[in-house]
Amino acid sequence: MNVNRLICMVVLVTMFTSCGAVFNQPVDVKEARIGETSAVTERLQNLPLPEEPVVVGVYNFRDLTGQYKPSETGSTFSTAVTQGATSILIKALEDSRWFVPIERENIGNLLNERNIIRSTRQEYRASSNPSEPQLPPLLYAGVLLEGGIVSYDTNIITGGMGARYFGAGGSTQYRQDRVTIYLRAISTSSGKILKNVYISKTILSQALDASLFRYVNFQRLLEAEIGFTRNEPVQLAVKEAIEKAVESLIVEGVKDDLWKVKEGEGIEAQLIANYDAEKEEAELTKLYDRKFIERNYSNSFGLSMGTSLLSGDYSKQDVGPLVKIDYERNVIPSFSLNISASAFELKSGENYSQKFVGLEANAKYLVLPNDDLGPYLYGGPGVILGLNGGDVPDGMSNSHFKLQYGLGLEYMLTEKLGLKAFAEHNILFDDELDYVINGKRDDHFFNFGLGVNFYLGKSNQEKNN
């Protein structure tokens, strides 16, 4: 009972200490506050100043998705994304200090008001002030900004996990949506589309809960539950995507000499270099934050260290050290051939201890050949040879043929260096590995290890460059 209570307390303490939302529950009315900013807002506000701000007109930055907010209770007429994206865009243009936005969304109201001023002045000018000047002309835009919110995809990723033990447990669930916008700049003198940028932003929703249901004494039931749900506001996601689009539009325009940085070419070069690095990273990253890597290297060498575990006729099983080196030849991006040499020790307490060297040949299949993190499968024949040949009992051999298969996971630290972890099952064709013949099952052993792969040569991308 004490152990179970301790487990329950650990679960509850973990919930309270790891979830900041628990201590920030909305128990009172909140006052109005200035709108939130993001990292993109700060970058936009810290951009270098232009030689001359560009006068731009934004007629309407529309919601082009036509989607309504999903509801579990039935249909709803509330839209999935904000209908005020034009106001968000104008605010982003103002924050950047690169553009002078002029009123075009409700220009009819502006023209009506100017007509009222003009007619009022004409009516009362003769009696009050005959020399009163005319209204100044309106600014006209050299560039029009068009586009809109083109997509709002819900539930592109959903999932969760949980565990429960003797009435105590917890679970977590998550959902990811995605909003996509396009923003283009158009020359009012020629109608030419100067630039068109595309930005997407994911929207995360999370739910976390823990509960306890347990009899602590006779007819005494303890029930406790805690949890929270956090939904990223769609409006803030749209705001961040629009601000990122404005930032990209500015840098793309600097690259194409549409506008200039006030500080000179050195700041321009640094701005473009940072943007190109970010763009290259984005081009390698696919939909589900999967980074695309073209690693068509022809050869690689690997070094691994780990442990070996005997599964033989002795009841006690101890782990022994393992060292392995291997060479791999790539055939196609997802398939390669591998040869390896290893040194390891198998032990079963004080009854058995034997050091071996092994040689293996494997065929390897990489499940996700273009991801920075990918699982792989391999298998093939091999042979092992014991090093203390004089201690072998009469009639038995210290060399064995085997088949091995395994699975692993590799993470690319750089384009030519990968970190790997693997687990391997080695099957022998005899029962003499531990020098005891007992039962019908042949001896076998397992290898577990961590290692690195060094890739040699050039990828296809480097060869083309």
Secondary structure, DSSP 8 states (H G I E B T S, - for coil): -HHHHHHHHHHHHHHHHH-GGGGG---S----------HHHHHHHTS--BSS-EEEEES--EE-S--B---SSS---SBSS-S-HHHHHHHHHHHHTSEEEEE-TTHHHHHHHHHHHHHHHHHHHHHH-TT----------SEEEEEEEEEEEEEEEEEEEEEEETTEEEEEEEEEEEEEEEEEEEETTT--EEEEEEEEEEEEEEEEEEEEEEEEETTEEEEEEEEEEEE--HHHHHHHHHHHHHHHHHHHHHHTTSS-BTT-HHHHHHHHHHHHHHHHHHHHB-TTS-BB-----SEEEEEEEEEEEEESSSS--BEEEEEEEEEEEEEETTEEEEEEEEEEEEEETTTEEEEEEEEEEEEEEESSTTBSEEEEEEEEEEEEEES-GGG--TT--SEEEEEEEEEEEEEEEETTEEEEEEEEEEEESSS-TTS---SS---EEEEEEEEEEEEES--HHHHH-
